[in-house]
Amino acid sequence: MNKAVKGLFDFIEKSPSQFHVVENQRKELLAAGFEELTEASAWDLKLGGNYFVTRNGSSILAFRMPKKEYKSFMIMASHTDSPTFRIKEMPEMKEGHYVKLNTERYGGMLMAPWFDRPLSIAGRAIVRVSDGKIQTKLVNLDKDLCMLPSLAIHMNREANEGYKYNAQKDMLPLISMDEKFNLKELVAKSLSVKVDDIIGSDLFLYNRDNGRVWGANDEFISIGRLDDLQCSYSSLVGLINAKNTDSTVQLHVTFDNEEVGSGTKQGADSTFLYDAMVRINEVMGGNNSKLLEAIANSFMVSADNAHALHPNYSEKSDPTNKVYMNEGVVIKFNANQKYMTDGLAFAIFTEICNKAKVPYQTFVNRSDVAGGSTLGNISNAHVSINGVDIGLPQLAMHSPYETAGVKDTEYLLKISTKFYETVIESTSADSYNLR
């Protein structure tokens, strides 16, 4: 297992929920000398300084200030969340001697792979610490706690001929045969608090299967939440490894709620990114015109994983833009503007890839298949920046156990560092300098 894959696996296995993703990135940033800011207090920024801020405990934005005058932003955006099942309030459901948990879908997932796997529960709880004081605590029950058992073939002879899953009936995990079981009691015990002091929670199922390297030549990796923690991890490490420039603010942002449309206060369709850019500009003594000038010289990489060509369904891919694992970063196009990539942005980004000596590929949906959108255009509705949508190629997207290539994390780590260290200057309406 190479260093890049080991680092990725360690990060994902410590990050069973979006709240853990942010906390683990927070720890990495603090260890790298970044200073934590809060949105509820004034920011004191210095040239050459390293900073980060979180929102809702599930989105994080980190940035490195330039050594001299700030003139632009180099932004890489990704997301913290993955499709899963949220635990409903009062979740215990009795079925004879069994206790199940009532759940609801979060995001669009492949349901079938959730069956017959060891599952656990993670997220956050809001705890009353004292009168008038509450505190958020991370929850990870961190054991093989529940499972979705399949119905035996003997009781559903048509199971292999296709089955339409009902989220309210089929996707309720078995957790106990103790009819007195109460999930809140288990959470309270894990946090060493009283049950009555837990006054709120956001809890989700997660797959307990560890990451694996496999294949005849160890060329594949499989683990849960590759989409989009493979990009988020690479963006973070790229920022930490990058050297600051004379004039660019290097900015890593990982939003929550991409899988459900991004329309939350901590999503890409919020003001989180723009708010930070405004505050950076103000602290640096810039007026609104200065911010607009900086935005015009800025560039964004929206990093969210891409579909590799499936070995059994090659007809699902575009006939001339075939994407393979281990063959480079994927740049996404869409004529109907589901992705932010255009010819100019493609040219700029591929020049950076060439400087980093990283291969790249292009992804376009088949012309008769509607594509989904991601972070780039959504965040661009709040701050309009040139940019590209990219990702790493993978199979089984939105399964609880996804597959990608061994080489790809290392490719994105290289391009992330080189991207942050690049300075783009708009010298005229149709001319750009990259250095």
N, C-alpha and C positions, 0 to 999 in steps of 0.2 A: 504494500500500500504506500503510494507516494505521499509526500508531505502535504500537498494540496488536498488530496482526498481525505487524509486523516483529519486535517483541520476542519474540513467541511462536515465530516461525519460527527466529530466531537461537538461542533456547533449545533447541528440539527438535533442530535440526541439529547442535548441540554435544553432544547427549545421546543417543548411540546405544544405551546400555545403562542399566540402573537405577543402576549405579555412577557413570556419568557424570552422571546426573540429580542425584545427591546432591553430587558434587563441584562441579558448576556452581551449585547452590543454595548450597553452602558459600561459594563465592567471592562470590556476590551478597550474602550475609549479612555476610561480613567487610568488604566494601566499604561496606556500610550501617552499620557500627559495631557489629555484634553480636560478642559474645565467645564463643569456642568452649569448651565444657565436655567432659569425658569421663565416661563412666559408671564408670570405674575409679578416680576420685579424688573428693575432697570438693568440693561446690559452695559457692561464696561469692557469694551473690546480693544485689543491692541494689535497693531500690525505684527505679523509673525505669530500670533496667538492661535491656539487650537480650542475649539468650543463645541458643545452639543446641547440640545434641548429636546425634551420629549413632550408628547401630547397624549393624554388619556392612558399613559402607560403602554400604549400599543403602536405608536408611531414615534420615530426618532429622526432627528436632523442634526448632522454633525458637519462642521466646516473648519477649514484652515484659512486664516487670513494671509494675504500676500505680505511680502517683506517690505514693499514700498507703498505706492499708491494703488488703491483698488480701482479697476477699470472694467471688470467683467466677472461672470460666474461660470464655472464649469461644473455642471450638475449631473449626478447619476441617481436615478430614481428606481425603486423596486418596491416590493410589498411584503408585509409580515405574515399575512393570513393565508390559509389553505382551506379547501373544502373539507368539511367535517360535519359533526352533529353536535348541536348545542343541547345541553341538559336543561329541560324545562323546570320551571318552579314546581315545587311539590312533586317530584318526579317518580316517586315509588308507585309501582303498579303491581298489585297482587294477582297471580294467576294460579289458583290451587296452592300448592306449597312453594311456588316460585315467586321471586321478586324481580321485576323488570324495571328498567328506567324509561321514562317518557322522554323522547328526544324530538328535535326538529332539524331539518336539513339546513346547513349553512353553506351556501354556494352550490354550484352545479357539479356534482361528483358522479363518478362511476360507483354505483351501489354494490354490485356483486362482489368486488374484491374486499369489502368490509367483513364478509362472513368468515367465520372459523379462524379468526386471528385473535391473538391476545390484545386486549384493549385496556386502556386506563383513562383517567380523567385528570385534566389540568385546566388552569385558567387563573382566576383571581377571586378573592373573597374580600368583602368590605366589613371590617371589624370595628365594633365600638370599643375604644380603648378606655375611655372615661366619659363622664358627663360632658357633652358638648364637643367631644373629640372622636373622630373616626379615622381609620387607617386602612390602606389597601395592602393586602398580603397575597403573594403568589401562592398558588396551590398546585401541587403535583403529587398525586397519590402514589405514583411511582411503583406500581406493582401490577402483575397480571390480574386485573380486577374484574373484568367482565368480558363477554363474548356475544357475538351474534351467531347462534348455531343454525346451520342450514337445515331445511326440512329434508328428510331422507328421500332418496329417489323412489322408494317403495310407496311413499305417500303422495308423490307428485311425479307420475311417470312421464309427464311432458316437460319436466324441468329443463332438459337439455335441448328443447325445441323453442326456447325463448320464454321469458317470464317477465311480467310487468310488476315491478316492486311498488308496494304501497308504503309510503314513508311512515304512516301512522300505525300500520300493522306489522310490517316485516322488519322494520329497522329499530326494534326495541331490545337493547342488550340485556341478557340475563346476568344478574349480579349476585344473587344470594338465594338460599333456601330458608333463611331466618326471617320469618314473617314480621319480626319486629325491626328489621333493618331500616335504618334511616341514614340517607347520604349525608345530611348536614352534620350528624354526629360523627361520621367518619372524617369529614373535612375538619371539624372542630378539633378532633383528636390529633390530626396531622399537624395542625397549627398550634396546638397546646393552648386553646382558648375555650371559653364556655360556648355551648351551642347557642344560647340566647344572645351572645355578643356578635354573632354573624348576622348582619342586617342586609346583606346583598351579595350577589355573586354573578360571575360570568364564567361558566364551566363548560368544557368541551371534551368529547371523546378524542383519543389519539391512538394510533397504531404503535404497538410496543416492539415490532420487529426491528432489529438492529440493521445498520447498513452493511452491505456485502459488496465485495469486489468479485466478479465472476467472469466466465467466458474462457474459451480455449487458450487465449493469451492474456487473460485478466484484463480485458479491454472495457468491461462494463461495470457500472455501479448501480445499486438499487437501494433505496431508502425512502421513507415517507417525506413529504413536504419539500421535495426538490424544487417544485414550483411553489414559491419563488425564492426559497432560502438559498439556493445555489447562487442566484444573482445577488441577493442581499448580502450574503457573506463575502462574495468576491468584491463587491463595491466597497464594503467596509474595510477590508484588508488592503484594497488598493489605495484608499484614502490614507490609511495609517502609514503605508509604505512610501507614499508619494512625498517628494520634496516640494516645499512651497515655492511659488514663482514670485516675480516682482510685482505682478499686477492682477492676478486672478484669485477670486475666492473659490476654493475647491470645496464642493458641497455634496455630501451624501445624504439622501433622504429615503427612508423606508416607510411607506404609508400602510395603514391598516385598511381593511374592508374592500380591497380590490375585487375579491371574489363575489361581492354582492353589490357591485356598482359604484363604489368609491364615494357615495353621497353622504358622508358623515363628517363630523368636525375634525376627524383624524384621517380622513381619506384623501385621495388625490383631487377630489372635487371640492376640497375645502380651501381655506386661505392659509393653511399651515406654511407652505413654501413661500408664498408671496409675503406673508407677515414677517418671516425671518429676513427676507431680502430687504424689505422696507426698513427694518430695525438696523440691519448692518449698514445700509446706506446712511441712515440718520446719524448713527454713532460715528461714522467716518466723516460727518460734516457735509454730506451730499444733499442737494435739494431734489425735487421730483425730476427735473431735467437730467440731472446726473444719473439717477436710477434708470431712466429710460435709455440713456446712452450706454450704460453698462449692460442692460438687457439686450440691446442691439448687437453687442459684441459677445454675447453669451451663447452657450451651447448645452443642450440636454441630451443625455442618453437615458431612454426609458428601457430598463432591463427586466424583461419578464420572459420566462422560458418559451421555447418554440417547439413545434411538432417535427420530429424526425420522420423520415420515410419509414413506414411500418413494413417489415419483411413479408407479412402475409396480406397486406392491403396496399400495395404500391399504387393501385389505381386511385387512391384517395388523395394522392399528392399531385401537385402541378407537373405537367409532363416535362417541362424544361428547367424548373427550379426545384431540384430534388435535394433534400437536406439529410445529411448523415451525421451520426454521432462520431466524435473524435476527428472531425474534419473542419472545425473552426466555428467562430462566433457567427450567429445567424442574424442577418439584417432583414427586417420585415417591410414589405410594401403592400399597399392596398389602394386601388384607384379611387375607392369611395371614402378615402381618408379615415379609415378605422385605425391606421397607424400614421404617425407623424412624419415618417421618412419621405423625403422627396429627392430629386436628383442632386441638388446642391448639398443637402445634408449627407446623402450617401457618399458623395465625393469627398467631403471633409472627413467623415468618419473612416472611410477606407484608407485615406492618407495616414491617419493616426494608426490604423491597423498595420500598415506597411512599415511605419517607423518602429512599432513594437514587435515586428516580425511575427505577427499572429495571422493565421489564415482566416478567411471569412467566407460565408455562404449567403445566398439570398433565398428568402421565403416569400412566396405568393400563394394564396389560396387558388384552388381550381376556380375557373371562371363561373362554374355553376354551383359553387359552394359559398355561402355567406360566412364571412369571417367575424370573429369577435374583436372588440376593442380592448385597449389596456390603458396604462397610466399616462402615456405621453399626451394624447389629444385632450384627455380629461383635465390634466393639470394646466395645459396650454390655454384653457378657457379662462384661467385666472392670471397667467403671466405668459405672454407670447414669446417663445424662444425657438430659434432654429434647433432641430434635433432629429434623432433617429430612434426608432423602436428596434431593439435587439433582444436576443435571448440565447440560451444554450439549447441545443437539440436534445429532445428526450422522447421516450415512449411512455404510454400509459398515463398521460397527463390527467390529473384529477382522480387518479387512483390513490388509495392510502399507501401504496408501495410503487414508486415510480422508478424509471430506469433512464440512465444517461451514460455518457462516455467518460472514461477515466481521464482523458487528456483535457476535457473541456473546461473544468474549473481552473486549471493552470492557465489555459488560454485567456480566460476572462480576468484572472488576476493580473496578468501581464498587460492586457489592454486597459484595465481600470487604472493602473498606476500611470501608464503612459498618457491616458486621456486626461487625468487630473493635472499632469505636469505640462500639458500643451496650452499654449496661449494663442487665441484666435483674434485677429484684428481685422475689422471691416475697413478697408482703405477707401472704398467707394461703394456705390449701390450694387456693383456687380463684381467686386474684387475682394479677396480675403488673403491674409497672410497667416500661415501656421508656423509656429516656432516652439 
